[in-house]
Amino acid sequence: MTASRRGAGCTGTLEISRAGGPMEWIALASTVVGGAIATASAGLLDHRRWRRERGDQHTEQRRTLYVSYLTALAGARHSCRVAVRDRDLDAQQRRHAVWEAFEACTALRYEVSICAPRNIVKPADDAFRRLRDLRDVVADGFTRDSDPYVAGRLHYDQAYQALRDAMRHDLGADA
């Protein structure tokens, strides 16, 4: 398309092109590429945020499970301590008290074995078994000064500490 322009002392023609020049295509291409880079960057940042939040959520779930399991173990251990010191309990009451307190640990033990990493499952099972051994010693009527009770208490305390250390390491609490 050609447009004529006439004026005082001015003669010439002004050319207007519908196709546009190479400068217009470069600007358009730069805009498209810039938009694609911005969209890709936003998507990558969202994905990273999602993974970080998912990891934080997973850590919080493990922390909750670990606290529940340690609390159940500590509660059962406390019941053993009370039962072994209470001279007024007969054998049946003592046995019932320690077995009942120990039951809370069983379901959580299975949950730990399914949800926790292997480096936690082994010490969790060991602490459970040592507490079970201590429970049996108390249920069998041994006193708090007896060798089986003292040895059982020591073995359980060591296993419980190893479990706590493994859990702290897994949660990054030692970093």
N, C-alpha and C positions, 0 to 999 in steps of 0.2 A: 504494500500500500504506500502510495506516495502522496504527501500533502505539500501543497505549495504555500509559500509564505512570501508575501509581497509587502513591502512597506517602503517608507521613504528612505531612499538610499540603500536599501537592502534588497538583494535579489538572491534567490537560491531555493533549494528544496530541502525539506526535512524528511528523512526516511524513518519509518516506524516499521519494525519487523514483528510479525506475529510469532515466529518460531523462537525468539529469544537468542541471545548470544551465549558463548561458552561460559561467561562469568555467571550467568543465571543458573546454569546446570551445576556448576561447581558449588554454588551457594546451597542449592537444593540438596545435592549429594552430601555436603557437609552437615546439613541439618538432619538428614535421615541417619547418617552414621553416628552423629552425636546423640540422637535420640535412642538409637539402638544400644550404644555404649551405656547411656544412663539407665536404660531399662534393665540391661544385663547386670549392671553394678547393683542396682536396687534388689534384683532377684537374688543375687549372690549374697548380699548382706542379710536379706530376710532369711535365706536358707541357713546361714551361719548362726543367726540369732535363734532360729528354731532349734538347731542342733544343740546350742549352748543351753537353752531353756530346757530341752528334753534331757540333757545330761544332768542339769541341776535338779530336775524333777526326779530322775532315777536315783540320784545320790540321796535326795531327801527321803525317798521311799525306803532305801536301804537303811538310812539312819534311823527311821522310825521302827523298822523291823529289828534292828540291832538293839535299840533301847528296850523294846518290848521283851526280847529274848533275855537280855542281861537282867532286866527287872524280874522276870519270872524265875530265873536261876537264883538271883539274890533272895527273893522271897522264899523259895523252897529251902535255901541254905539257912535262912533265918529261922524257919520252922524247925529245922533239924536242931539248930542251936537251942531253941526254946525247949523242945521236947527232951533233949538230952540233959538239960539243967533242971527241968521240972520233976521233982521227986514225987509229986502227988499223982502223976499220971500212971495208970496201970498199963500193962503191956499192950492191951487192945487199943486203948486211947492213944498211946504213943504211936503205934503202928498206923492207925487211922489218920492221925494228924500229919505225919510225914508223907504218907502216900497221897493224901488229898492235896497237900501243897505241891507235890511233885507233878501232879497231873497237868498243871498249867504249862509246864515246860514242854510236854510231849507234842502238843499241836504246833507250838512255835518252832520246835526242832524240825518238824517236817517242812514248815514254811521256809525256814532258813536253808534247808537242804535243796529246796527248789529255786529259791530266789537269789541266794547269795552266790558269789563266785567260789570256786573250789578252795581257794586259799583261806576262806572263812569256814567252809563246811567242815573241814577236818578238825580244826580247834573247837568248833561248836559241838561236834559229836564227842570229842574228848572230854570237854567240860560236862556235857550231859552224862556221859558214862561215869565220870568221877563223882558227880553228885548222886547218881543212882547208887553207886557203891556206898557212899556216905549215908544215904537214906536207909539202905539195908542194914548197915551197922547200927544206926540209931533204932530202927525198927526191931532189931534183934536184942535190944536192951543193954547195949554196952554203955558204960558211963563216959563222961567227958574226959576223964583222966586215963581211960583205957588205951592201950597201944593201938588197937584197930581204929578207934575213933580219932586219935591224934594223927595217925598216918593217913586216914581217909580225908581228914580236914586239910592236911598239908597238900596231898595230891590234888584235891579239888581246888584249893586256893591257887596252886600253880597253874592248873588248867584254865581256870577263870581269868587269871592275869594274862596268859598267852592268848586267850580269845579276845580280851579287851584290846591288847596290843595289835592283833591282826585286824580287828575292826577299825581301830583308829588309823592304822596305815591305809586300809582300803578307802576310808573316807577322806584321806588326805589331811587328817588332823595333826600329823606329826611333821608336816612340811613347813 
